[in-house]
Amino acid sequence: MNLPPIYAITDRKVSGISDHAVIAERLIRVGIRAVQVRDKEMSDRDLLSSVERVRSVASTVRARVLVNDRVDIARLASVGVHLGPDDLPAADARRILGSEAVVGISTHNREAAARAFEEPSLDYVAFGPIFASRTKPVRSERGVDALAEVARRKTKPLVAIGGIGVETLPAVWDAGADSAAMIGGLLSGGTLEDNARRALDLARRRRPIGRIYLTGFMGSGKTAIGRRIAERLGLPFVDLDAEIERTSGVTIRALFESEGEEAFRERETMFLFATESLPSAIIATGGGCYVRPQNRERVGRLGTAVFLDVPFATIQSRLEGKTDRPLFTGAEQARRLLADREPFYRMGTIPVMLPDAPIQENADRVLNALFDRLDRAVHF
């Protein structure tokens, strides 16, 4: 079993949000893919309802949901459970929940962690608190050196827990943790979404993803979104149209007028093929680039293609009044051209539906689609 690098734990007091499902929905929308519901004060009825609603939100993106301590709630809601050292034994929890449910446990010293790694009923082992915890201040911090000692002996995925903020995430991963459980680091000190983005961006930067080619119609946002996700991943950004204009010294429209479309397409293919020199990059292609068979074949060999699928009404509003698009002469002509090209955009790509939304939210959608696809085989 593999764990997502960020493991969120919901807390109504820390977040100031009274509904676990709202906390989970906001985190999952940004890209969190493991959520534990923790609440010691709710009635059984309300806790079950909350966990079921969190599960419903998570199911849309196949995120995992666990509940803290309560094996009975986990069984009724068909989710996993995270056990404490004084809770029901892991073997009994496994017998009640069945083989498909995720079962994890918290440990607070090296000996307990070693025993947990040997327990066949457990899927993962959490160790901590690594740093001083505001939510459980009764335990002293163990530190990253102790975490590293535990990690050297792990036989199951290891979750670091306790006082972890965005600034300490690299330290716990470097110490050998597979995942970092976060409460205050996600739920306080800023908006949930911004905290989650910063944590996820750190995790994603540690993973090599190669070349990502953004495809789609003119006006779909390939340049704006490409530049944003490149910044978030710490990767070079290449806009093929901009590179052609920079090296030729004239606009794309001028190239179309002086050389013709076919000559421009040959030039475009040459620039596309040249991206092989970049080990990793975000590359925005032109609206007609992916239509050529040789370009699709090369993109499939060099990297991953992502299709930005934007409603035509949004595209039309972005193109109206533009004079720099040589193939845009009006709305009806653009609609017909999109209908001709769309089947090609869908060939061998990761399609991402993008509403008319702020660029940061659409960047989330693209990153989530990309990493969900890359991680699908290893999600726990």
C-alpha positions in Angstrom: 0.0 0.0 0.0 1.2 3.5 -0.8 0.2 6.6 1.0 -0.4 10.1 -0.4 2.3 12.4 0.9 -0.3 14.6 2.7 -2.8 13.1 5.1 -5.3 15.5 6.4 -7.1 15.2 9.8 -10.2 17.3 10.2 -10.8 19.2 13.4 -13.7 21.6 14.0 -12.1 23.6 16.7 -8.7 24.2 15.0 -10.4 25.1 11.7 -13.2 27.1 13.1 -15.5 25.2 10.7 -18.4 23.3 12.3 -18.9 20.7 9.5 -16.3 18.0 8.8 -17.7 17.5 5.3 -17.1 21.2 4.5 -13.5 20.9 5.7 -13.0 17.7 3.7 -14.6 19.1 0.5 -12.4 22.2 0.5 -9.2 20.2 1.0 -10.2 17.5 -1.5 -11.0 20.1 -4.1 -7.5 21.5 -3.9 -6.0 18.0 -4.1 -5.8 16.3 -0.7 -6.5 12.5 -1.2 -6.5 11.1 2.4 -8.8 12.5 5.1 -9.3 11.3 8.6 -12.3 12.5 10.5 -11.5 13.1 14.2 -14.1 14.2 16.7 -14.4 13.3 20.4 -17.5 15.3 21.1 -20.1 14.5 18.5 -22.9 12.2 19.2 -22.7 8.8 17.4 -25.6 9.8 15.1 -23.9 13.1 14.1 -20.5 11.5 13.7 -21.8 8.8 11.5 -23.6 11.4 9.3 -20.5 13.5 9.1 -18.3 10.5 8.0 -20.8 9.4 5.5 -20.9 12.9 3.9 -17.1 13.1 3.9 -17.1 9.7 2.1 -19.6 10.9 -0.4 -17.4 14.0 -1.2 -14.2 11.8 -1.4 -15.7 9.2 -3.6 -15.8 11.6 -6.6 -12.0 11.6 -6.8 -11.4 8.2 -5.1 -9.8 9.8 -2.0 -9.6 7.6 1.1 -11.5 8.4 4.2 -10.8 7.1 7.7 -12.4 7.8 11.1 -10.5 8.2 14.3 -10.8 5.4 16.9 -14.4 4.4 16.0 -14.4 1.0 14.4 -18.2 0.8 14.7 -18.6 4.1 12.7 -16.1 2.9 10.2 -18.0 -0.3 9.6 -21.4 1.5 9.2 -19.9 4.2 6.9 -17.7 1.8 4.9 -14.5 3.7 5.5 -11.2 2.9 7.2 -10.2 3.5 10.8 -7.2 5.0 12.6 -6.6 3.4 16.0 -4.9 4.7 19.1 -2.7 2.5 21.2 -5.6 2.0 23.7 -8.3 1.3 21.1 -9.6 -2.0 19.9 -6.8 -4.3 18.8 -5.9 -4.1 15.1 -6.8 -7.8 14.5 -10.3 -7.3 15.9 -10.7 -4.1 13.8 -9.7 -6.0 10.7 -12.1 -8.8 11.5 -15.0 -6.3 11.8 -14.1 -4.2 8.8 -12.9 -6.8 6.4 -9.9 -7.1 4.1 -10.6 -4.0 2.0 -10.7 -1.3 4.7 -7.6 0.7 5.6 -6.5 0.2 9.2 -3.7 2.3 10.7 -2.4 2.9 14.2 -0.6 5.7 16.2 2.6 4.8 18.1 4.6 7.0 20.3 7.9 5.1 20.9 10.3 3.0 18.8 9.2 -0.3 20.5 5.5 0.3 19.8 6.3 1.2 16.2 8.4 -2.0 15.8 5.5 -4.1 17.1 3.0 -2.4 14.8 5.2 -3.0 11.8 4.9 -6.7 12.6 1.1 -6.7 13.0 -0.4 -8.2 9.8 -3.8 -6.5 10.3 -2.3 -3.0 9.9 -1.9 -1.2 6.6 0.3 1.7 8.0 1.9 2.9 11.2 1.9 6.5 12.4 4.7 7.7 14.7 4.8 10.9 16.8 4.4 13.5 17.9 7.4 14.6 15.8 7.1 18.2 17.0 5.1 19.7 19.8 1.4 19.3 19.0 -1.2 21.9 19.8 -4.0 19.4 19.5 -2.4 16.8 21.8 0.0 18.7 24.0 0.3 15.9 26.7 3.0 14.1 24.8 6.5 15.4 24.4 7.9 15.7 20.9 9.9 12.8 19.5 11.9 14.7 16.8 13.0 13.9 13.3 16.0 11.8 14.5 13.6 9.4 16.3 11.4 9.3 13.2 14.5 8.4 11.1 15.3 5.5 13.4 11.8 4.2 13.1 11.8 4.7 9.3 15.0 2.6 9.0 13.1 -0.4 10.4 9.7 0.1 8.6 8.0 -2.7 6.8 4.8 -0.8 6.1 4.1 2.8 5.1 5.1 5.3 7.8 3.0 8.4 8.7 4.7 11.2 10.6 2.2 13.0 12.9 2.3 15.8 15.4 2.9 19.5 15.0 3.8 19.3 11.3 3.5 22.5 9.4 4.3 23.3 5.8 7.8 24.5 6.7 8.7 21.1 8.4 7.3 18.8 5.7 10.6 18.4 3.9 12.3 17.3 7.1 9.8 14.6 7.9 10.0 13.2 4.3 13.7 13.3 4.3 13.7 11.4 7.6 11.9 8.6 5.8 8.2 9.2 6.4 5.9 8.2 3.5 3.2 10.6 4.5 2.7 13.5 6.8 -0.5 13.8 8.9 -1.5 17.5 9.3 -4.0 19.2 11.4 -3.1 22.8 12.3 -0.6 23.0 9.4 -3.6 22.7 7.1 -6.5 24.1 9.1 -5.1 27.2 10.7 -2.8 30.2 10.0 -4.4 31.1 6.6 -7.0 29.6 4.3 -7.4 25.8 4.0 -6.9 26.1 0.3 -3.7 28.1 0.4 -2.2 25.8 3.1 -3.1 22.7 1.2 -1.7 24.1 -2.1 1.6 24.9 -0.4 1.8 21.5 1.1 0.9 19.7 -2.1 3.2 21.8 -4.2 6.1 20.8 -1.9 5.2 17.1 -2.3 4.7 17.3 -6.0 8.0 19.1 -6.6 9.8 16.0 -5.1 8.4 13.8 -7.8 9.9 13.8 -11.3 7.0 14.1 -13.8 8.9 14.7 -17.1 7.4 16.8 -19.8 3.7 17.9 -19.6 2.2 19.1 -22.9 -0.9 21.3 -22.6 -3.2 21.0 -25.6 -6.5 22.6 -26.5 -8.2 25.3 -28.6 -7.1 28.9 -28.8 -8.3 30.8 -25.8 -8.4 27.8 -23.5 -5.8 29.2 -21.2 -2.8 27.0 -22.0 -0.3 29.8 -21.5 -1.8 31.3 -18.3 -2.4 27.9 -16.7 0.8 26.5 -17.9 2.8 29.3 -16.5 1.0 29.0 -13.1 1.5 25.2 -12.7 5.1 25.5 -13.8 5.7 28.1 -11.0 4.0 25.8 -8.5 6.0 22.8 -9.6 9.3 24.7 -9.9 9.6 23.6 -13.6 10.6 25.5 -16.8 7.7 26.8 -18.8 7.8 26.8 -22.6 5.1 28.4 -24.8 5.7 27.1 -28.4 4.0 30.1 -30.0 6.0 32.6 -28.0 9.2 30.8 -28.8 8.4 30.8 -32.5 7.7 34.5 -32.3 10.8 35.2 -30.2 13.2 33.4 -32.6 11.6 34.6 -35.8 11.2 38.2 -34.7 7.6 38.4 -36.1 4.1 37.5 -34.8 2.3 34.3 -35.5 -0.1 36.2 -37.7 2.7 37.6 -39.7 4.2 34.2 -40.2 0.9 32.8 -41.4 0.5 35.7 -43.8 4.1 35.5 -45.2 4.7 31.7 -45.2 1.3 30.1 -45.1 -0.2 27.8 -42.6 1.6 24.6 -43.8 5.1 26.3 -43.5 4.1 27.5 -40.0 3.1 24.0 -39.0 6.4 22.6 -40.1 8.2 25.2 -38.0 5.9 24.4 -35.1 6.7 20.7 -35.3 10.4 21.4 -35.3 10.0 23.4 -32.1 7.9 20.7 -30.5 10.5 18.1 -31.3 13.2 20.3 -29.8 11.5 20.0 -26.3 13.1 16.6 -26.0 16.2 18.5 -24.7 14.2 19.4 -21.6 14.1 16.6 -19.0 11.1 18.1 -17.3 8.9 21.1 -18.3 5.4 22.4 -18.8 4.9 23.1 -22.5 1.9 25.0 -24.0 1.3 23.9 -27.5 -0.5 25.9 -30.2 -4.2 25.3 -30.9 -3.5 23.3 -34.1 -0.3 21.6 -33.0 -1.8 18.4 -31.6 -3.9 17.9 -34.7 -0.9 16.7 -36.7 -0.3 12.9 -36.3 3.5 13.3 -36.1 3.1 15.8 -33.3 0.7 13.5 -31.3 3.1 10.6 -31.8 6.1 12.6 -30.5 4.2 14.0 -27.5 3.1 10.5 -26.6 6.7 9.4 -26.7 8.2 12.4 -24.9 5.7 13.0 -22.1 2.1 13.4 -21.0 -0.6 15.3 -22.9 -3.3 17.2 -21.0 -6.3 18.6 -22.8 -7.8 21.8 -21.4 -11.5 21.4 -22.2 -13.1 24.8 -21.9 -16.7 25.6 -22.8 -17.0 27.4 -26.1 -18.9 30.3 -24.6 -15.8 31.0 -22.4 -13.5 30.7 -25.4 -15.6 33.0 -27.4 -15.6 35.7 -24.7 -11.8 35.5 -24.6 -11.4 35.7 -28.3 -13.8 38.5 -29.1 -11.9 41.6 -30.3 -8.6 39.7 -30.6 -6.5 40.4 -33.7 -3.5 38.2 -33.0 -5.2 34.9 -33.8 -4.7 34.1 -37.5 -7.3 31.4 -37.6 -10.0 33.3 -35.7 -12.4 35.3 -38.0 -15.6 35.0 -36.0 -17.6 32.9 -33.5 -19.2 30.5 -36.0 -16.0 29.9 -37.8 -14.3 29.2 -34.5 -17.1 26.9 -33.4 -16.6 24.8 -36.6 -12.9 24.7 -36.2 -13.2 23.5 -32.6 -15.6 20.8 -33.7 -13.0 19.7 -36.2 -10.1 19.7 -33.8 -11.7 18.4 -30.6 -11.6 14.7 -31.5 -7.8 15.0 -31.9 -7.5 16.8 -28.6 -9.0 13.8 -26.9 -6.6 11.3 -28.4 -4.2 10.0 -25.8 -4.6 13.0 -23.4 -5.8 13.6 -19.8 -8.9 15.7 -20.4 -9.6 18.4 -17.8 -12.9 20.2 -17.8 -12.2 23.9 -16.9 -15.1 26.2 -16.0 -14.8 30.0 -16.2 -13.1 30.1 -12.8 -10.1 31.9 -11.2 -6.8 30.7 -12.6 -5.6 29.3 -9.3 -8.7 27.0 -9.1 -8.2 25.8 -12.7 -4.5 25.2 -12.0 -5.7 23.0 -9.1 -7.9 21.1 -11.5 -5.1 20.5 -14.0 -2.6 19.4 -11.3 -5.1 17.1 -9.6 -6.1 15.4 -12.9 -2.4 15.0 -13.8 -1.3 13.6 -10.4 -4.4 11.5 -9.9 -3.7 9.8 -13.2 0.0 9.3 -12.4 -0.8 8.0 -8.9 -3.8 5.9 -9.8 -1.9 2.7 -9.6 -0.4 3.5 -6.2 -3.3 5.2 -4.3 -4.0 3.4 -1.1 
